[in-house]
Amino acid sequence: MRPTENAVRSLPDVAKEMQPHVAGTLDWVGMGEIEVPVSINNPDGRTVQSGARVTAYVNLTDPDARGIHMSRLYLHVDKSLSNEPLTPCSLRRLLKDFLDSHTGLSDRALVRIRFDHLLRRPALVSDNSGWKSYPIVLTALMDRGQFSLEIGYEVVYSSTCPCSAALARQLIQERFGQDFARGRPLDYDQIVAWLGSEQGICATPHSQRSSAEVRVKLLQGFELPLIELIDCVEQALKTPVQTAVKRVDEQAFARLNGENLMFCEDAARRVQQALDADERIVDFWVRASHFESLHPHNAVAVATKGVAGGYAGGMDAFAALR
């Protein structure tokens, strides 16, 4: 049985009716880890749904107010994210709803949405394809009427060390000199067989799974170009990890690694150049991390667009290193 309106009104509301023990304004108050489904409209017309965890905040400008209306934040999140695809416009409306429901208490609102976006990716050569998951973090802020949106995402790729490759080539040269003495007539078929043997290719460079973490701020618009932003980074790096792999795909992947030897510095600069060419991006931050197979620590490089007051300097850049 649902309670009557009078019964609801008779319930005590401590947050509204009582003053705080200690007065003061608060930067942020809200709820974290709200579980809710979110949906994204892909360019191919399909809508992809994922489970998300949401942080919803407003500030508290009234020093004498005991607290905010937590349940209102939850209900706005549920109504908005459960019923319409994520877009800059929908996120702006959600933040406006936060503030409208906290008139007199708040003038800033923030929502952060974490989810994994699944994309179907074709194999390099074969006719197969498979699903790949990309971690996404959307952070929308309404600050005294000014809306901003940050998109964070991660691309996993393979990196082959240029130094290790050079050292491996030197060892192969030395083995060739041992197996084929100078001045001795060379037989083409014998050399081809030697090149295809473990004895001939006696050393290989080390490769490792690597990660490009990206944060971008876009010009205000109506779309959420997640796939375009992901593709931009993968195309710059050339060696994103694969899904369905047959032998022909594995061979093609080996070729791509050989053609794209890179230190973490090279990877960060590649992504930096690609993002800098996108006129929609106001600012960006990228961290290339190579999870080295040679040693137990990572090799890391960070690059930004270089915008004054943006990711390039100040505490925002430091906080992004976490």
C-alpha positions as CSV (number, residue, x, y, z in Angstrom):
1,M,0.0,0.0,0.0
2,R,1.4,3.4,-1.0
3,P,1.4,6.0,1.8
4,T,-0.9,9.0,1.4
5,E,0.4,12.5,0.6
6,N,-0.3,13.6,4.2
7,A,1.6,10.6,5.5
8,V,4.6,11.4,3.4
9,R,4.5,15.1,4.6
10,S,4.5,13.9,8.2
11,L,7.8,12.0,7.8
12,P,10.7,13.9,9.5
13,D,13.1,15.6,7.2
14,V,16.2,16.1,9.3
15,A,18.3,17.5,6.4
16,K,15.8,20.2,5.7
17,E,14.6,21.0,9.2
18,M,17.7,21.0,11.3
19,Q,20.8,23.2,11.0
20,P,24.3,21.5,10.8
21,H,26.3,21.1,14.0
22,V,29.0,23.2,12.3
23,A,28.1,25.7,9.6
24,G,30.0,25.9,6.3
25,T,29.8,25.6,2.6
26,L,30.9,22.3,0.8
27,D,32.6,22.0,-2.6
28,W,30.8,18.8,-3.5
29,V,28.1,16.6,-2.0
30,G,26.4,13.7,-3.7
31,M,26.3,10.0,-4.5
32,G,29.0,7.6,-5.9
33,E,28.8,4.3,-7.7
34,I,25.2,4.6,-8.8
35,E,24.4,1.5,-11.0
36,V,22.5,2.4,-14.1
37,P,22.4,1.3,-17.8
38,V,23.6,3.8,-20.4
39,S,23.2,3.7,-24.2
40,I,25.3,5.1,-27.0
41,N,24.1,5.7,-30.6
42,N,26.8,4.4,-33.0
43,P,27.3,6.0,-36.4
44,D,25.9,2.8,-38.1
45,G,22.6,3.5,-36.5
46,R,22.8,0.8,-33.8
47,T,22.4,1.6,-30.1
48,V,24.8,-0.1,-27.7
49,Q,23.8,-0.4,-24.1
50,S,26.3,-0.9,-21.2
51,G,26.2,-1.1,-17.4
52,A,27.6,2.1,-15.9
53,R,28.6,3.4,-12.5
54,V,27.8,7.1,-11.9
55,T,29.0,9.8,-9.6
56,A,26.5,12.7,-9.1
57,Y,27.4,15.8,-7.2
58,V,26.3,19.3,-6.5
59,N,28.0,21.9,-4.3
60,L,26.4,23.3,-1.1
61,T,26.5,27.1,-1.0
62,D,24.2,27.6,2.0
63,P,26.3,27.2,5.1
64,D,23.3,26.7,7.3
65,A,21.7,23.9,5.3
66,R,22.2,20.5,6.9
67,G,22.5,18.7,3.5
68,I,21.3,18.3,-0.1
69,H,18.5,16.2,-1.5
70,M,20.3,13.0,-2.3
71,S,17.3,11.1,-3.6
72,R,16.7,13.8,-6.2
73,L,20.1,13.3,-7.7
74,Y,19.5,9.5,-7.9
75,L,16.1,9.9,-9.5
76,H,17.3,12.4,-12.1
77,V,20.2,10.0,-13.0
78,D,17.8,7.1,-13.3
79,K,15.3,9.0,-15.4
80,S,17.8,10.5,-17.7
81,L,20.3,7.7,-18.3
82,S,17.8,4.9,-18.4
83,N,15.6,6.6,-21.0
84,E,17.8,8.4,-23.6
85,P,21.2,7.9,-25.2
86,L,24.2,9.8,-23.9
87,T,24.9,13.0,-25.7
88,P,26.3,16.4,-24.6
89,C,22.8,17.8,-24.7
90,S,21.4,15.0,-22.5
91,L,24.2,15.5,-20.0
92,R,23.6,19.3,-20.0
93,R,19.9,18.7,-19.2
94,L,20.8,16.3,-16.5
95,L,23.0,18.8,-14.7
96,K,20.3,21.5,-15.1
97,D,17.9,19.1,-13.4
98,F,20.3,18.7,-10.6
99,L,20.5,22.4,-10.1
100,D,16.8,23.1,-10.6
101,S,16.0,20.6,-7.8
102,H,18.5,22.3,-5.5
103,T,17.5,26.0,-6.0
104,G,19.0,28.1,-3.2
105,L,21.5,25.4,-2.3
106,S,23.7,24.8,-5.3
107,D,25.2,26.6,-8.3
108,R,27.6,23.8,-9.5
109,A,26.8,20.3,-10.6
110,L,28.9,17.4,-11.9
111,V,28.2,13.9,-13.2
112,R,30.8,11.3,-14.0
113,I,29.9,8.1,-15.9
114,R,32.1,5.1,-16.1
115,F,31.3,2.2,-18.5
116,D,32.9,-0.1,-21.0
117,H,31.9,0.5,-24.6
118,L,31.9,-2.6,-26.8
119,L,32.8,-2.3,-30.5
120,R,32.9,-5.1,-33.1
121,R,36.3,-5.0,-34.8
122,P,37.3,-6.8,-38.0
123,A,40.4,-9.1,-38.2
124,L,43.4,-7.8,-40.0
125,V,43.2,-10.2,-42.9
126,S,40.7,-13.0,-42.4
127,D,36.9,-12.5,-42.7
128,N,36.5,-12.9,-38.9
129,S,35.6,-10.2,-36.3
130,G,35.2,-9.9,-32.6
131,W,34.2,-7.7,-29.7
132,K,36.6,-5.3,-28.0
133,S,35.9,-3.4,-24.9
134,Y,37.0,0.2,-24.4
135,P,36.8,1.8,-20.8
136,I,35.1,5.2,-21.1
137,V,34.8,8.0,-18.5
138,L,32.5,10.9,-19.2
139,T,32.7,13.9,-16.9
140,A,30.2,16.7,-17.4
141,L,30.3,19.9,-15.3
142,M,27.9,22.8,-15.0
143,D,29.7,25.7,-13.2
144,R,27.6,28.8,-12.7
145,G,25.9,28.4,-16.1
146,Q,29.0,27.2,-18.0
147,F,28.9,23.7,-19.3
148,S,32.0,21.6,-20.1
149,L,32.5,17.9,-21.0
150,E,35.6,15.7,-20.8
151,I,35.8,12.3,-22.5
152,G,38.3,9.8,-21.1
153,Y,39.1,6.5,-22.7
154,E,41.8,3.9,-23.1
155,V,43.3,2.1,-26.1
156,V,45.4,-1.0,-25.7
157,Y,48.1,-1.7,-28.2
158,S,51.3,-3.6,-28.8
159,S,54.7,-1.9,-28.7
160,T,58.0,-3.4,-29.9
161,C,61.2,-1.9,-28.5
162,P,63.5,-0.3,-31.2
163,C,66.6,-0.9,-29.0
164,S,65.7,-4.5,-28.5
165,A,65.1,-4.9,-32.3
166,A,68.5,-3.4,-33.1
167,L,70.2,-5.7,-30.6
168,A,68.4,-8.8,-32.1
169,R,69.4,-7.8,-35.6
170,Q,73.0,-7.6,-34.5
171,L,72.9,-11.1,-33.0
172,I,71.4,-12.4,-36.3
173,Q,74.1,-10.8,-38.3
174,E,76.7,-12.4,-36.0
175,R,75.1,-15.8,-36.4
176,F,75.0,-15.4,-40.1
177,G,78.7,-14.6,-40.1
178,Q,79.4,-17.8,-38.1
179,D,77.2,-20.0,-40.3
180,F,78.3,-18.5,-43.7
181,A,82.0,-17.8,-43.6
182,R,83.4,-14.8,-45.6
183,G,84.5,-15.7,-49.1
184,R,82.4,-18.9,-49.1
185,P,80.1,-19.3,-52.1
186,L,76.5,-18.5,-51.0
187,D,73.6,-20.7,-51.9
188,Y,70.3,-18.9,-52.3
189,D,68.1,-21.8,-51.2
190,Q,70.3,-22.5,-48.2
191,I,70.1,-18.9,-47.1
192,V,66.3,-18.9,-47.4
193,A,66.1,-22.0,-45.4
194,W,68.4,-20.5,-42.8
195,L,66.3,-17.4,-42.5
196,G,63.3,-19.6,-41.8
197,S,65.0,-21.5,-39.0
198,E,65.3,-21.0,-35.3
199,Q,69.1,-21.3,-35.8
200,G,69.1,-18.4,-38.2
201,I,66.7,-16.1,-36.3
202,C,68.4,-16.6,-33.0
203,A,67.1,-13.5,-31.3
204,T,63.8,-11.6,-31.3
205,P,63.0,-8.1,-30.0
206,H,60.7,-7.8,-26.9
207,S,57.1,-6.6,-27.3
208,Q,54.5,-5.9,-24.7
209,R,50.9,-5.0,-24.3
210,S,50.7,-1.2,-23.9
211,S,48.1,1.4,-23.0
212,A,47.2,4.9,-24.2
213,E,45.0,6.7,-21.7
214,V,43.4,9.8,-23.2
215,R,41.4,12.7,-21.9
216,V,39.9,15.2,-24.3
217,K,37.8,18.4,-24.0
218,L,35.7,19.1,-27.0
219,L,34.1,22.2,-28.5
220,Q,30.5,22.3,-27.5
221,G,28.4,20.3,-29.9
222,F,25.5,17.9,-30.1
223,E,27.4,14.6,-30.8
224,L,29.5,12.3,-28.7
225,P,32.2,11.0,-31.2
226,L,33.5,8.1,-29.1
227,I,34.3,5.8,-32.1
228,E,36.0,8.6,-34.0
229,L,38.2,9.4,-31.0
230,I,39.1,5.8,-30.4
231,D,39.8,5.2,-34.1
232,C,42.0,8.3,-34.2
233,V,44.3,6.9,-31.5
234,E,44.4,3.3,-32.9
235,Q,45.2,4.6,-36.4
236,A,48.0,6.7,-35.0
237,L,49.6,3.8,-33.1
238,K,49.1,1.2,-35.9
239,T,49.2,-1.8,-33.6
240,P,46.0,-2.0,-31.5
241,V,45.4,-5.4,-29.9
242,Q,43.2,-7.7,-32.0
243,T,40.1,-9.9,-31.3
244,A,39.6,-12.8,-33.7
245,V,43.0,-14.0,-34.9
246,K,43.9,-16.7,-37.4
247,R,47.5,-17.4,-38.6
248,V,47.2,-14.9,-41.4
249,D,46.1,-12.2,-39.0
250,E,48.9,-13.0,-36.5
251,Q,51.4,-12.8,-39.4
252,A,50.0,-9.4,-40.4
253,F,50.2,-8.2,-36.8
254,A,53.8,-9.3,-36.6
255,R,54.5,-7.2,-39.7
256,L,52.7,-4.2,-38.2
257,N,54.9,-4.5,-35.1
258,G,58.0,-4.7,-37.2
259,E,57.0,-1.7,-39.2
260,N,56.1,0.4,-36.1
261,L,58.9,0.0,-33.6
262,M,58.3,2.5,-30.8
263,F,59.4,3.7,-27.4
264,C,56.8,5.1,-25.2
265,E,58.0,8.6,-26.3
266,D,57.2,7.7,-29.9
267,A,53.7,6.4,-29.0
268,A,52.9,9.6,-27.0
269,R,54.0,11.8,-29.8
270,R,52.0,9.9,-32.4
271,V,48.8,10.3,-30.4
272,Q,49.7,13.9,-29.7
273,Q,50.0,14.7,-33.4
274,A,46.8,12.9,-34.3
275,L,44.7,14.6,-31.6
276,D,46.2,18.0,-32.3
277,A,45.0,17.7,-35.9
278,D,41.3,17.4,-34.8
279,E,39.8,20.8,-34.7
280,R,37.0,19.7,-32.4
281,I,39.4,19.1,-29.6
282,V,40.0,22.1,-27.3
283,D,42.6,20.3,-25.1
284,F,43.9,16.8,-24.5
285,W,46.1,14.7,-22.3
286,V,47.6,11.4,-23.2
287,R,49.7,8.9,-21.2
288,A,51.4,6.1,-23.1
289,S,52.4,3.2,-20.7
290,H,54.5,0.3,-21.9
291,F,54.2,-2.7,-19.5
292,E,57.7,-3.8,-20.2
293,S,58.5,-7.5,-20.6
294,L,62.2,-6.7,-20.0
295,H,61.8,-5.4,-16.4
296,P,59.0,-5.2,-13.8
297,H,58.4,-1.4,-14.1
298,N,56.6,0.5,-16.8
299,A,58.0,3.0,-19.3
300,V,55.7,6.0,-19.4
301,A,55.4,9.2,-21.5
302,V,52.8,12.0,-21.1
303,A,51.8,14.6,-23.8
304,T,49.3,17.4,-23.9
305,K,48.1,20.0,-26.4
306,G,49.9,22.7,-24.6
307,V,47.0,24.9,-23.8
308,A,47.8,27.6,-21.2
309,G,45.8,26.8,-18.0
310,G,44.8,23.4,-19.3
311,Y,46.3,19.9,-19.0
312,A,49.8,21.3,-19.8
313,G,50.3,22.9,-16.4
314,G,49.0,23.3,-12.9
315,M,47.3,20.8,-10.5
316,D,45.0,19.5,-13.3
317,A,48.0,18.1,-15.1
318,F,49.4,16.7,-11.9
319,A,46.0,15.1,-10.9
320,A,45.8,13.5,-14.3
321,L,49.0,11.5,-13.6
322,R,47.2,9.3,-11.0
